[in-house]
Structure formats: structure tokens, C-alpha cells
């Protein structure tokens, strides 16, 4: 459907210039058969050519793709509705993915679309049944998370991207990697978890998940902080395990190993204190 609308618009704007398919093909350095496939909705141009077409026809990308701001908002709302359904499966979510990919092609820097897409992928991740599915979803999570950090200035979106990157690199540890790559992945996981934990933990991360009052927001922030601490703990544990597993002659008295162990201990102590604080807060709230 999206390809058909795009193709019809390419043809409309081409004819407005009184150009043949061959003329447009020469300008874009492609064959006229490619132009024909676009206009008939059989294929779609990549993002670089889409940008060229907007400049050639002097129109916006939304105009070229036939997408209005309301349409993209409606599409985002549809994705969120799909995520919230209780009976979703990996396969039912996967059937929606082609449509989401098309929207990402046409709106590559729309940070709200990117954020909702990342939530969609995280939901898919929770429904994974095979290693092959996990590899596919993780690759997309990496791509979308990095794009959010490249284009979005929204603190909540960036926090969520950092969290997903922390989880991603944590999962890469010991997945058919060399010991050197394991350590790099664990370090990356810890780095992204630290970004959320130490830089973004004071942001209203859960506002987009329904926190509407100050009290709900405080609870959401504490929940977020606990999740980030857990991600950091997993990264530290993976890193220490890598050292133990791959280096039989490791010097447990070395400075690097001591620092890693101390950091993990500090995180565990802090996590326990936070958990205790949350219980006290919940008790006080109920009273």
C-alpha cells in the first residue's frame, strides 16, 4: 500500500515536469525499468534516492510518500495498541514489522516513531521462541537504539535507548564470541547502563508509560533505577566471569580484578539499600 502511494506520487510529480521515465532515470543514474517498478508499486527507492527525489521535485518527504502528520500519529497509535494487547505472539507482531520498516524508511528521524518502534521490538524480544528470532530482533534493537541516540534530544527516549543497548551488549556476552569480544561487550553493557544510572536516572523516564501524578512518577523512577542497577550488576558479573573463565592464571590480587570486584560489591550494597528504601516508601504510601 505504501509503495503504491509512493509510486503514484513519483509518477504524478514526474509528469508535472513533463519528463519521461527515461529522463528521470538519467537524472538519478538508474535504469528506466527501475523507475517503472517504483511507479507501479513493485519496488521502492532507498532513503538516499528518496531524498534526491524530494530535492528534484521540490516537495517534502511526507508529500512524496503521501503521508500527513495525522497519518503518522495514527500509525504510532496503532503500534502502541498492538503492543498493549495481552495475547500477542512473536508471529503476530512479526506480521506488523514490514509496515513499520516502511514507515522508518519514510520517516528515518522521527524520534517518536523510533521510540515506539523500540518498544515494539522489546515486546517482540519478550515473545522470542528461537535463537534465530532473537538474532533478528536484537539486530533491529541495536539499529533503532543507535538511531535514537543520533537524532533524538528527548531525555526519556534516549534513556530507553541506552537501557536497550545495555541489555543488548549484556546478551552478546558468551554468544559464540572470543574472550576478547566477550569482555568488550560486557564493558559496553556496563557503559550504557552507567549512562542511564548516573546521567539519566533523574529524568521522567516512565512518563510515557502512564505516570500521571507526582507519586506515580516517583514510584516509576524508583522502578527504573532498580532496573538500571540490575543491568549494571549483570554487566559487572559478566565481565568478572569472563576474566575467571578465560584466564586460568588470572591474578586475583591484580588492580584491575580488585577494582571490578569492588565496583560490583558497591552496586550490590547500593541495590540492597534502594530495595529497602522502596519497601519503606511502599509501606508509608499504604499507611
N, C-alpha and C positions, 0 to 999 in steps of 0.2 A: 504493500500500500504506500509506504513512504517513498520507495523507489519510483513508483508510478507518478506520484505527485511531483517529485523532483524532476523526473524525465519530461513531464508535460510542461513544467516551467522552463526547463532548458530550451525546449523547442519553441515556446512562446517568446522568450527573450531573443533567441536566435533569429526568428522570423521578424521580430521588431526591427532588427538591424538589416533585414533583407539578405541575410547570409545563408549560404548553402551549408550542408553538413561538412562538405569538404573544406569550405572556408574556415569554419570554426575549428575543424581538425588541424588545419595548418597552423592556426594561431596557438593551439595547445600542444602541438607536436605529437598528436596521436593520429590513429587511422580513422577514416570516416565510419568504418564498421563499429568502432568503439562509441562514437557519437550516437550512432543508430541504436546500439544496445542501451545506452543511457536513456535516450528519449522514449524507448519502448518499455522501460522499467525492468529490463533483463539484468542490468548491472548498474552500479553506482560509482561515480568518481571518488577518488580518495580525498582526504581532507586538504591536501596541497592544491589539487585541481579545483576543488570547491572554492577555495579562497581566490584562485585565479579567476574563476567564473564570476565571482561577486565583483571583482575589480573590472573585468571586461564588460559586464552588463551594467555596472554601476548600481548594484542593488545590495541589500543586506543578505546575510546568510539565511535569516528567517524568511525573507521574501522568496529567495531562491528555492528553499525547501518547503515553502508553503506552510510554515509553522508560525502561529501567532503566540504572543506571551501567554495568553489564556490556555492555548493548547498544551504548551509545555508544562504549565501549572497543573492542568488536568491530568497529564501523563504522570507527573510526580505523585499526585494524589492517588492515582491508580496503583502505582508501585507500592506506596505505603499501605494501601488497603490490602494488597496481596500479602505483604509481609505479616500483617496482623492476623491473618486467618490461621486458626488453630490446626486445621487439617492439611496444611501444606506439606508436600513431599519434595524431595530433590527434583524429581522428574517434572512435577507440576511447575516448579519455579524455573526449571531449565527451559521450558517452553516459552517463557517470557523473555529470555535473555537476548534473543535476536533483535526484538523490538527495542530493548534497552541499548544494545550496541549501536543500532541505527541512530537513536537519539543522541548518543555520545559523539557520534561522527558529526552530526549537525550542530551540536552544542558542546564542543570539547572543553570549554572553560566555564560552563555554568556550574558554579560551586554547589548550589542546592541540588541539582541533578546528580552531581558527583557524590555528594554526601548520601543521598537516598540510595544511589546505586551501591555504595559501600555497605549500607545497612542491608540491602537486598543480598549482596554477596555473603555477608556474615551469616544471614539466615540460611542461605544455601549451604554454607560451611557446616552449620549445625545439623543439617539433614544428610550429610555425606554418607554414602554406603560403601564406596570402594576407594582404593588408593588413586586410581585414575581420575576419579571425580575430584578428589582432594587436590591433586596436582593442577587440574584445570582451574578450579576456583581460587586456589592460592595465587596462581599467576595473575589472575584478574584483580585480586585484592591488592597485590603489590603494585600493579599498574595504576589502579584508581587512587590508592592511598598517596602515591608519589605525585599524581597529578593534582590532588587536593592541596598538597603542600606547595606545589609550584604556583597555583593560581588563586587559592582562596586566602582571604585575610580574616575569615570568620574563626574566632578562637575555638568555638565548640567543634566545628568541622575539623580543624587542624588537630585538636586533641584526640578526636576519634580516629583520624588517620594515623597519628603517632601510636595510639594503642594497637591498631590493627597491624602496623609494621612491627611492633614489639612482639606480638603474638606470632606473626609470620616468621620472623627470624628465629624465634624460640622453637617453632615446629621444624625448622630446617636442620636443627642440630641432630646429628647422627642419622640423617636420611641419605644413606649411600654417599657420604661425603668423606673427604680426607680429614684427618685430625686437625690439620691447619684450618680447613674451611669450617669445621665444627666450632672452633674457637672464635673465628671471625664472626660467624653467625650469632654465637652467644653474646659476643661483645656488642654487636649491632642491636640485638634484642634488648640488652641492658640499657644501651644508649637511648633508644626510643622510649623505653619505659621511664627512664630518668626524665626525659623531656616532659612527659605528661605529669610525672610525680612531682618534680621540683619546679617546673615552669608553669604548667597549665592547670595544676590541681585546684587553684583558687578561682578558675573560670566556671561559668554556669553551664557545665558540660551537659547536664541532664535536662536543661530547659526544653529542648526539642523532644524529650521523651515524656512530657506531660507534667513536669513540676510547675505548678501554678501559684503556690504560696511560698512564703519565706521558709516555713517549717519543712515543707516538702522538698524545697531546694536544698536545705541543709542536709536532710536525710540522703538526697541524691548525691550530693557532693561527698559525703562520707562513704557511700557505697562505691562511688567512682574511685576514691582514694584507695580503698581496700583492694579493688580490682587492679589498680596500678601497682600497688605494693606487691601483690601476688605475682604480677608479671615480672617485676624486677627480681623477686626471690627466685622464680623459675629460671631466669637468665643466669643469675649467680650460681645456682645449683648446677645448671648445665655446664657452665664454664669450669667449675671446680671438678665436676665429674669427668670432663674431657681431660683435664690435667691428670687426674688419678688413673683414668683408663688407658691413656695413650703413652704415659711416661712412667714406666715401672721404676725408673731410677730417680723419680722426682724428689727434690729436696724439700721436705715438708717444713723445713725451717727457713726456706728462702723468703726474701722480702715479698716477692710477687704473690706467692701462695698465702703468706700470712695476711697480706692486705685483702685478698679475695675472701678469705675466711672471716676476717674481722668485719668486712662490709656485710657479708651475709648475716652474721650474728647481730649486727646493728639493725638490719632490716627486720629480722625476726623479733627483736625486742620492741622495735617501734610498732610492728604489726600487732603484737600482743597488747601493747598499751592502747592502740587505736581500737582494737576489738573490745577491750574493757570499757573504753570511753563510749563506744557505740551502745553497749549494753546499758550503761548508766543513763545515757541520753534517752534510750527507748523506755526505760523504767520511769524516768522523770516525765516523759511525754504522756505515758499511760496514766500516771497519777494526776 
